């Protein structure tokens, strides 16, 4: 197998379960491999038929990635993670702001006011809905269904279309088994992703614009790109903040 293919597997953390190698250790080991031996070493090995000292490297102990950094790499290379949900790393911070889990929100009683938050997975604005936007957000406990009325959508268009993580303040509407959170206010928490790579305890999301058909052109710059760079004053490329990607679906 070519060394380049091994690198791709290591970047996707494929050697953890099979060889018990952490992503960084696997990449370090692969860097010593070559598809063809160096001419000088190959000739010497052929003559002497023994291991060449120059090819032996001392054992090294690499500093391992944090769990948050591993999650970012998982999304970057495979589009998903088998580790903890990104929101789980932010749970303490969210709880301190009285933001409940999606599971608690969807199991709450009718007409209860609350605030929840999650990754924005789906944006839908059917033509038959008279301008109503339907969102699906998800945290480590599951999804929550959100209804955004046209007046709120127009007031908070940038948040609705540009958020990777969104907090929703609203009232529960329950009809039998069908539960929605009727949004009264929306908040963009995308900036909270900036510290994910530093966390061990416990994504930029390539979502399209939900109003591309009526107000934009497919392929135009995502409004989230500008919003994220505006709130971050210092860009640190080694943290790979801008490589966290989650496959999302937007329907017009």
C-alpha positions as CSV (number, residue, x, y, z in Angstrom):
1,X,0.0,0.0,0.0
2,X,1.4,3.4,-0.9
3,X,2.5,5.6,2.0
4,X,0.1,8.3,1.0
5,X,-2.8,5.9,1.5
6,X,-1.5,5.0,4.9
7,X,-1.5,8.7,5.8
8,X,-5.1,9.0,4.7
9,X,-6.0,6.1,6.9
10,X,-4.1,7.5,9.9
11,X,-5.7,10.9,9.4
12,X,-9.1,9.2,9.7
13,X,-7.9,7.4,12.9
14,X,-8.2,4.0,11.3
15,X,-5.3,2.5,13.3
16,X,-6.8,3.2,16.8
17,X,-9.0,0.1,17.1
18,X,-6.9,-2.2,14.9
19,X,-3.4,-1.5,16.1
20,X,-4.0,0.6,19.2
21,X,-2.1,3.5,17.7
22,X,-3.3,7.0,18.4
23,X,-3.6,9.2,15.3
24,X,-0.4,11.2,16.0
25,X,1.6,8.1,16.7
26,X,0.4,6.4,13.5
27,X,1.3,9.5,11.4
28,X,4.8,9.6,13.0
29,X,5.4,6.0,12.2
30,X,4.2,6.4,8.6
31,X,6.5,9.4,8.0
32,X,9.4,6.9,8.3
33,X,8.1,4.8,5.5
34,X,8.8,5.2,1.8
35,X,7.4,3.6,-1.2
36,X,10.9,3.0,-2.5
37,X,14.1,2.7,-0.3
38,X,16.6,5.4,-0.6
39,X,19.3,4.4,-3.1
40,X,22.2,4.6,-0.6
41,X,20.4,2.5,2.0
42,X,19.1,0.0,-0.5
43,X,22.6,-0.6,-1.9
44,X,24.2,-1.0,1.5
45,X,21.5,-3.4,2.6
46,X,21.9,-5.5,-0.4
47,X,25.7,-5.7,0.2
48,X,25.6,-6.3,3.9
49,X,22.3,-8.1,4.4
50,X,21.7,-6.5,7.7
51,X,19.8,-3.6,9.3
52,X,21.5,-0.3,8.8
53,X,22.0,1.9,11.9
54,X,21.1,5.1,10.1
55,X,17.6,3.7,9.5
56,X,16.9,3.0,13.1
57,X,15.2,5.8,15.0
58,X,15.0,6.3,18.8
59,X,11.7,5.7,20.5
60,X,9.8,9.0,21.0
61,X,6.9,9.9,23.2
62,X,4.6,12.3,21.4
63,X,2.1,14.6,23.1
64,X,-1.3,13.2,22.2
65,X,-4.2,15.3,20.8
66,X,-7.0,16.4,23.2
67,X,-10.3,14.7,22.7
68,X,-11.7,17.9,21.3
69,X,-8.9,18.0,18.7
70,X,-9.5,14.4,17.8
71,X,-13.2,15.2,17.2
72,X,-12.3,18.1,14.9
73,X,-10.0,15.7,12.9
74,X,-12.7,13.1,12.7
75,X,-15.2,15.5,11.2
76,X,-12.5,16.9,8.8
77,X,-11.5,13.5,7.4
78,X,-14.7,11.3,7.7
79,X,-17.6,13.7,8.2
80,X,-18.5,12.1,11.5
81,X,-17.1,11.0,14.8
82,X,-17.4,7.9,17.0
83,X,-16.2,10.0,19.9
84,X,-18.3,12.4,22.0
85,X,-20.7,14.8,20.3
86,X,-19.1,18.3,19.9
87,X,-21.8,19.8,22.1
88,X,-20.9,17.5,24.9
89,X,-17.6,19.5,25.3
90,X,-19.7,22.7,25.8
91,X,-22.3,21.2,28.2
92,X,-21.0,22.8,31.4
93,X,-20.8,26.2,29.7
94,X,-24.3,25.8,28.3
95,X,-25.8,24.6,31.6
96,X,-24.4,27.7,33.3
97,X,-26.5,29.8,30.9
98,X,-29.7,27.7,31.7
99,X,-29.6,26.1,28.3
100,X,-31.2,22.6,28.6
101,X,-30.5,19.6,26.4
102,X,-32.5,18.8,23.3
103,X,-33.8,15.7,25.0
104,X,-35.2,17.7,27.9
105,X,-36.7,20.3,25.6
106,X,-38.5,17.7,23.4
107,X,-39.8,15.9,26.6
108,X,-41.1,19.1,28.2
109,X,-44.7,19.8,28.8
110,X,-46.8,21.9,26.4
111,X,-46.4,25.7,26.5
112,X,-43.2,25.5,28.6
113,X,-40.7,28.3,28.0
114,X,-37.1,27.2,27.7
115,X,-33.8,27.6,25.9
116,X,-31.9,24.8,24.1
117,X,-29.0,24.7,21.7
118,X,-27.4,22.3,19.2
119,X,-25.6,21.9,15.9
120,X,-27.7,23.0,13.0
121,X,-28.3,19.8,10.9
122,X,-31.3,20.7,8.7
123,X,-32.9,23.9,7.4
124,X,-36.1,23.6,5.5
125,X,-38.3,26.3,4.0
126,X,-41.0,24.5,1.9
127,X,-42.9,26.6,-0.6
128,X,-46.2,25.5,1.0
129,X,-45.1,26.7,4.5
130,X,-45.8,30.5,3.7
131,X,-42.3,31.5,4.7
132,X,-42.0,29.4,7.8
133,X,-38.5,27.9,8.4
134,X,-38.1,24.5,10.0
135,X,-34.8,23.7,11.7
136,X,-33.4,20.5,13.2
137,X,-30.7,21.0,15.8
138,X,-28.8,18.2,17.6
139,X,-26.8,17.9,20.8
140,X,-25.3,14.8,22.5
141,X,-28.8,13.7,23.7
142,X,-30.6,13.9,20.4
143,X,-32.4,16.2,17.9
144,X,-34.9,19.0,18.5
145,X,-37.4,20.4,16.0
146,X,-37.6,24.2,15.8
147,X,-40.2,26.4,14.0
148,X,-39.1,29.9,13.0
149,X,-41.9,32.3,12.0
150,X,-41.3,34.6,8.9
151,X,-41.1,37.8,11.1
152,X,-38.3,36.3,13.3
153,X,-36.6,34.8,10.2
154,X,-36.3,38.3,8.6
155,X,-35.1,39.8,11.9
156,X,-32.5,37.1,12.5
157,X,-31.7,36.0,9.0
158,X,-27.9,36.0,9.5
159,X,-28.2,33.8,12.6
160,X,-30.7,31.4,11.0
161,X,-28.6,31.0,7.9
162,X,-25.1,31.4,9.3
163,X,-25.0,29.5,12.6
164,X,-23.1,26.3,13.1
165,X,-24.3,26.1,16.7
166,X,-27.6,27.9,17.5
167,X,-29.3,28.6,20.8
168,X,-33.1,28.9,20.6
169,X,-35.3,30.5,23.2
170,X,-39.0,29.7,22.8
171,X,-42.1,27.8,23.8
172,X,-42.8,24.1,23.5
173,X,-45.8,23.2,21.3
174,X,-47.0,19.6,21.8
175,X,-49.7,17.8,19.9
176,X,-49.7,14.1,20.8
177,X,-46.3,12.7,19.8
178,X,-45.4,15.7,17.6
179,X,-43.3,18.3,19.5
180,X,-41.9,21.5,18.3
181,X,-40.0,24.4,19.9
182,X,-41.6,27.7,18.6
183,X,-38.7,30.1,18.5
184,X,-39.0,33.5,20.0
185,X,-35.3,34.4,19.8
186,X,-32.2,32.9,18.2
187,X,-28.5,33.2,19.1
188,X,-25.4,32.3,17.2
189,X,-23.0,30.3,19.4
190,X,-20.6,29.4,16.6
191,X,-17.8,31.2,18.4
192,X,-18.0,28.6,21.2
193,X,-16.4,26.1,18.8
194,X,-13.1,28.1,18.8
195,X,-12.0,26.5,22.1
196,X,-13.0,22.9,21.2
197,X,-9.4,21.8,20.3
198,X,-8.3,22.6,23.8
199,X,-10.9,20.5,25.6
200,X,-10.2,17.0,26.9
201,X,-13.4,16.4,29.0
202,X,-15.9,16.0,27.1
203,X,-17.8,22.2,14.1
204,X,-17.4,24.4,11.1
205,X,-20.4,23.1,9.4
206,X,-20.7,23.3,5.6
207,X,-24.4,24.2,5.5
208,X,-25.7,25.9,2.4
209,X,-27.9,29.0,2.6
210,X,-31.6,28.0,3.1
211,X,-32.8,30.9,0.9
212,X,-30.4,30.3,-2.1
213,X,-33.3,30.0,-4.5
214,X,-35.0,33.3,-3.6
215,X,-32.1,35.4,-2.4
216,X,-28.8,34.0,-3.5
217,X,-26.9,32.0,-6.0
218,X,-25.6,28.5,-5.1
219,X,-21.9,28.6,-4.6
220,X,-21.8,32.1,-3.2
221,X,-19.7,32.7,0.0
222,X,-21.3,31.4,3.1
223,X,-22.3,34.1,5.5
224,X,-20.8,32.0,8.4
225,X,-17.4,32.4,6.9
226,X,-17.5,36.2,7.6
227,X,-19.2,35.8,11.0
228,X,-16.6,33.4,12.4
229,X,-13.6,35.4,11.3
230,X,-15.2,38.6,12.7
231,X,-15.4,37.2,16.3
232,X,-12.0,35.5,16.2
233,X,-9.2,38.1,16.5
234,X,-6.3,35.6,16.4
235,X,-6.3,32.7,13.9
236,X,-4.3,29.6,15.0
237,X,-4.2,27.2,12.0
238,X,-2.6,24.4,14.0
239,X,-5.8,23.9,16.0
240,X,-7.7,23.1,12.8
241,X,-10.8,25.0,13.9
242,X,-11.8,25.6,10.3
243,X,-11.6,22.0,9.3
244,X,-14.5,20.7,11.5
245,X,-17.2,19.8,9.0
246,X,-20.5,18.1,9.4
247,X,-22.7,17.0,6.5
248,X,-25.9,19.0,6.7
249,X,-29.0,19.2,4.6
250,X,-30.9,22.3,3.5
251,X,-34.2,22.1,1.6
252,X,-35.9,25.0,-0.2
